[in-house]
């Protein structure tokens, strides 16, 4: 799959223009916002719409904090989740414009002792550009640290040492990686000599006039921040990450649409440009083999740019239409789930239509769920016994797969009993699935988890990520280790003849794949 998992802006038709008879051109937007509050139970929703260098409309409904009865406004600060990524990328590009960072040099050139480890390929191929576009070969990763759980994030150097492994060859596949953006925020600190939060405040937020934008929640803005609520409406304790550049930005609808206007190259009198126009354009160009640019998803040949965000207590969307000079943002303080996603896209659709009342606006939204998981087809090149090692940060353990021609897979890790792999699929050369097992590390051992596979087939080798996904009362982590397995040669073959068969690839159900990862990998 080549779509950014937290970034899906599908064109599924044309929406009718807003009624010319309506006395309030944004009535349909307000109605869609109210549906998100009523139908999904989001405590609040904030929306902002900009066109041709000015904010057309901004509003919010509901409660920023239910317990304190604080109403939401367009200036309420929300957790952005993965919309942090285009903001962090913008900060990094400030250093590129200054000549202090070269996008095509290895990220390791800027990281000091905390180096990316090239297990699946040469780490020199993990350039800054590829890290920004999720094509460096870094793994799936998320790790949440809640204020009521008694343990804090390790230094970023430790996270890189434990999980900064290339699990795919650089430049070969797209793999959405929060870890990559944690590495980018660390790189910003190393090169600038400033803490990431300070650099972003002084070099991005202040020059762009984003007074209600911050990294995490500094004391001076705490009163303006919306509380985060789970899908049942319960408050969620504060949490942070070991990948702050991927996930830790807070902003208001007002500020975020102004940030989007900067990327539309709108000139505003109360701010100074922080990047050259050519640098902004470069961020909006996809980096093969992905549809992701440098922090932005790029869709329909660049007609739409954007990013979404999703995690506990945050469902967010930012979309830009460069040709019509329109930007729309939707922010909510409810946990991401299919119903919330559907409603946020519906709001954005109405907002885009209101901004273009004379024409039919392109409809935004995730594609419909497929009728079911694709049929798992085992081709001759997959069938057999595969064995090798799983390399965790605490050492290597044996790992084994048995893939049978009728479609069953058994998996073994270390001396644990074998387990059946469910939801198995083979798409884009990768074997995927989930099974019951334990990853023997201290981090994974904190909470119950299952294990998912993402192994790339290359000849008689399966290699890639094996990920521990927490299954406890909250989402705590998705932590990946590198596995490399080779196929055991079957006895009874005559001579050394090797047979090769064409590989039948069944497409994965992209939207259900997206939903399964968006909350973890926002």
N, C-alpha and C positions, 0 to 999 in steps of 0.2 A: 504494500500500500504506500502511495506517495503523497497522500494528503497529510498536512500537519495535524496531529491528533487534537490539539486544542484550537484548531483554526479551520473552520469549515464554513465557507460562504458560498453555497451552491446556488446556481441560477436555475430556478424550476418553473419559469414562466414569466408572464407579465402581469403586474398588478394594475387594476384600473386606477386612473388618476383620482385624486380627491375631488369630491363634489364641489363644483363651482358655487353651488347654492348655500353651502355651509357658511354661517357667519363666523365660525371659529375654525380656521384651517387646521388646528391641532386637536380638535375634538376627538378624532379617531385615535390619535396617539394617547391622549388621556384615557380613553376607553380601554385601549390595549394594556396600559399600565395598571388600570384598576382590575382587569382580568387576571393579571399576574399576582396581584395581592389577594384577590378573592379565590381564584381557582387553585393556585399553587401554594398560597399561604406565605408568600414572601412578606416579611415585615415592612419592607419599603422598596421603592424603585425610583431611580433618578435618571433623567434623560436630558440630553442636550443635542441640538441640531445646529450646524453651521453651514453657511453657503456664501460663496463669493467674499470671504474674508470678514464675515460678521456672524455673530451668534443670532440665529433666527428665533430660537425658542429654547428655553430650559425650564424644567420643573421637576418636582418630586412629589410623591404621595407616600403616606404611611409613616412608620416610626423608625427613626434612626436607632433609638433605644426604647424598647417597649417598657422596660422596668422603670426607667426614669421619665417616661412619657415625653421624650424629646422627638419632635417631628423632623422628618427628613426634608432637606432643601437641596437645591442644585449645588450648594457649597458644602454639603456633607461629604466627608471623606470616607470612601469605601476601600476595602481590600481589593486590589485589582487582580490578584492571582497572576496568571500568565501574561496579562497585558503588561506586566513588569518587563517582559523580554524586549519589546521594541523600545521601551524607555531606556533600559540598560544598554541596548545596542547603540542608541543615540549618544549616550555618554561615552561609550568606547570610540565612536566615530569622531568625537571631539579630539581625542588623542591621535587618531589617524590623520585628521586634517592638519594637526600640528607637526606631523612627521615623526611622532614618538612611537607609533605602532604601525607595522606593515601588515596588511591583511593577509598577505601570502607567505609570511614567515611562519614557522611552527609556533604554536602557542607556547611550547616549552621554552622558547627563546626569552620569554618574559616572566616565567614562573619561578625562577630560582630553584631551590631544592625540591619544591613540590611539583614533580614532573609527571606528565601523562605517560603511562606505561604502554608500550606498543605490543601487546600480546597477540593481536590479530593482524598486525601490519606495522610498517615503519612509522613510529611516532612523528617523524618529520613531516609526514603527510597530513597530520592533524593541524592544519593551519588555522589561524584566527578566523579567516573567512568561513572555513568549514565548520568550526565550532559554532559560529553565529548562525549558520544555516542548517544545523543538525545533520551534517553529512561527514563529520570527523570520525565516526565510528564509536563514539562514546555511548554508554548504555542508558536504558531507562533508569530513572532514579528519582526518588522523592523520600524525604525524611522530615517528619513533623515533630516539633518539640513543644509540648504543651506546658503552660506555666504551673499546672497542678500535678505534674508527673514527676518532678524531682530530679530531672536531669536536663542538661543544656546542650546546645550544639557544640561539637568539638571545633577547634581551629580549622580553617579551611584547608590548611596544609595537611591535616590529618584525614579529612574527607577525601582529598585528592589521592593521598597515599593508599587509602583503603579501596576507593571505588573508581579512581581515574584511570581505568583500563580501556584500551581500545578493544571492543568486542567484535567489531567488524572492520574490514580494511578501509582506511580513509578514502573518501570519495566514491565508495562503491554503493552504499545504501543510505537511505534516509532513516534515521532513528531519533525520535523526539527525546531530547535529553535536558532535563532541568540541571543536571550536573554541569553540562556545558556552560550554562549561564552563571552557575556558581563560580566556575573557572573564570569566566569573563569578568565578573565583579572583583575577583581576586587579582586578576591581571590589571584592572584599573587601579587598584590600590598599589600594586607593585610599581607600576610605571609612573603614576602621578605622585606617589609619596603621601597621599592623603587617604584616610578611611573612605571606603566606598560611599557611605551616606553623606559625608562632608563634600566629597567630589561632586556627587549628583546635585546636592543643594546649591553649591556655589557655581558649578559649570553648566548645569542644565536647568534646574528648577527656577533659580533666581533670575537668570538672564531672560528666560521665557515668560516670566511673570506668573509662575505657578505657585502661588502663596499657600494653597491647600494641597500640596503634594509633598510626600516624604517617604523615606525608607523606614519601615516599621512605624512606631508611634512615639515620636519625641514628646516630652512632657508639654511643650508649649502648644501642641495641636491636639492633645488627647481629647479635649472637650468637643471637638468637631468630628470625631470618628464614629461611624456607625458600628454598633455591635454586630457580631456575627452569630447567626442562628442556624441550627440544623434543620433537617427536613420536617421535624416534628415541632418546630418553633421554639426549641430550648436554646438558651444562650450557650455559646461555645467559649471555653476559656481562651485567653490569648495564646497564640502559638507562633513560632517562627520556624526557620529551616536551616539546613546546612547548605542551602543553595539560594542565598538571599537575592542574587541578581536575577534569578528566574521568577521570583514569587513574592517579594516583600514590599512592593511599592503600594502606597495608599494614595488615592487622589479623589477629587470631586468630579462630578459630571462637567462642571464649568471648566475646571483646569484640564481635564482630559480632552475635551473637545478643542481647547486651545492648543494642546500638544498636537492633536491631529491636524489642526489648521497650519501649524508650523510645517508638518510633513506635506501639506498641500502647497507649501511655499507662499502662504499668505503673509503679507507684510503688515504688521500691527505696530502702531506708534509707541506702545508701552513696553516693547521688548526689543532685544537686539538678536540678530541671527547668530547662531552658534556653529552652524555648518555651512559650507559652500553649497550652492544649489546642486552642483555635480555630485557632491557627496550624498545629499539626500536622494538623488536619482539612483545612485549606486545601491543604496539600501533597499530599493524597490525592485531590484532585478533578481529573478530566481537564480539559485545556484544549483546546477545539475548535481545529482539526479533528483533533486527535490523541487517542489513548487514554492519553497520558502526563500525569501530574500534574506537580508540581514536584519532579523528581528520581526519582519513582516511576512505574512502570507500574501502571495501574489496570485491573483485569480483572473481568468479570462483575458490573458495577455496583458495584465496590468490595469484593466478597467476597474478592478476592485482590489483594494489593499485592506488588510485588517488583521485582527487577532481577537481571540476569545480567551476567557479565563474561567476556570472552574475549580473549586475546592470546597472544603467545609466552610459554610458561611459566606460564599462568594460566587456569584454568577454574573459574568461581565462580558461586554461586547464592544468593540470599536471597529467601525468600517468606514473607509474612505473611498470616494468616487472621484478620481482626479479629473476626468473629462468634464464633469459638471461642477467641480469645485465644492463638493458636499462632503460633510463628515457627520457621523451619527455615533453617539455613545449611549449605552444602556448599562446601568449599574444596579445590582440588587444584593442585599445582605442575607441571602438564603443559600443553602447548600445546593450545588449543582446536581441535577437529575434530569431525565428526559423531559418531564413536563415543564420544568423551569427553562430549559434550553428552547423548547418550542415557543414559549411565551416571549422570551427575550428576542428571538428572531422576528416574531410577529410585531413586537413594538418597533424594532428597527425598520421593518418593512413599512409600517404606517408612517414612521418618521421620514423615510426616504420619499415616500409618495407625497407627503405634505410639503416637502422642500421642492418638489417638482410638480406643482399642481396642473401644469399645462400638458404634461406628457405622461406616458405610462412608465412608471419606475420599474426597474428589474426587481423581481421578487427574490428576497433573501431567505435562506433557510437550509437546515440540514436535509439531506435526502431521506425518503421514507425508510423505515426499518425493513430489511429484507424478510421474506417469509420464514426464514430459519437459517441455521448454520449451513454452509455449503457441505456437500457430500465429500467426505474424506476419502480420497482415492490414493491408494498406495501403489506407486509405480515400481518396477523392478529395481530402479536405482535407489529407492528408499528402503525396500524390504530387507530385513536381516538383523543381525546382532551388531550393535555399536557400543564400543567401550573406550574409555579414556579417563580424563580427570576433570574435576571441577576445582578451579583455583579461587579460593576465598582469601581474604586478607589475613586469615589466621592459618593458612596452609592449604595444601591440595588434598582432595579426597577422591576416591574412585567414583566413577559414574558410569552407568550403563543404560542403554535403551534396547528394547526388543520391539521391532516394528514388523508386524505380521501382514501378510498379503490381504487378509480379510478385513484389515482396518484397525485392529487393536494395537495399542502401544502400552508396554510396561516400562516403568522407569525405576532405577535404583540409585540411591546416593549413599555412599559409604556402606555401613553395615545395617542400614535401615531396610525394612522389608520392602519388596516391590509394590508399586502402586500403579493403578490404571490411569492413563492420561486421558482426560476428557476434553471435549471441544477442540479436538485435533483438527488442524488444517495445514495445507501446504500452499503458500501463495508467495509470489515474488521470490521463489527459491528458498523460502524459510519454512521450517517445521515449527508450528506453534501448538500450544496446548497447556493444560493445567493439571497438576496432580498433588496428592497429599504427601508431603515430606517436610523435613526440617533442614534449613541451611545452618551448618554448625559454626555460627559466629556469635559473638557477644551482642552485636547490634540486632541481628535477627532474632536472637533468643529472648529478647525482652518481651515479645508479644507473639501470640499464636499467628501462624501464617500458612499459606499454601505456596506452591512453587509453580511458576510459569516458564515455558520454554520459548526461545527465539533463536533457533539454530539455522545457520545458513549452510546450504548444501554446496559443496565444491568437490566433485569427483567422489572419492571414498572418504570424505571428511565432512562431519557436521560440526560447526563451531559457531559460537555466539554467546548470548546471554542466558543465564538461568537466574530467575528473579524471585526473591522472597517477597510476597505481598501480604501485608498484615490483614488479619480477619477478625480483629477484636472489636470492641464497642465503638472505637473511633478508627479513622484512617491514620496509621502511624508511619508506614513506610512501604516503598518498593525498592529493594536493594539488590543490585545485580552483581553476579560473579561471572567469570569467564569459564566456559566449558569447551573442550575440544575432544571429539570422539572420532574414531576410525571404525570402518566396517570390517567385521571379521570375515575373512574369506571362507566361502562355503567349501566343504570337502566334496570331493567327487567331480570337481571340474577337470576336464581333460587338458593337460599341459598348462600353459600360462595364459590361455585365451581369456581376454576380458571382454565382456559384452556391454554395450551401451544402448540405452533405449531413450526415445524421446520422452521428455518430462511433461506430463499433463498437469497444468497448474489450474487450480480452481480458485477464482477470486475470493478473497475474504469478504465478509459482510462489513463493509467499511464503517457504516454508522454504528453498528453494535460494537465493533472494535473500538471506535472512538469513545463511545459512552463508557466502556469498561475501563478506559484509561484516563478519561478526562479529569475525573475527580482526583486521581492519584498523580497524574502527570500534568494537570492543568496547563 
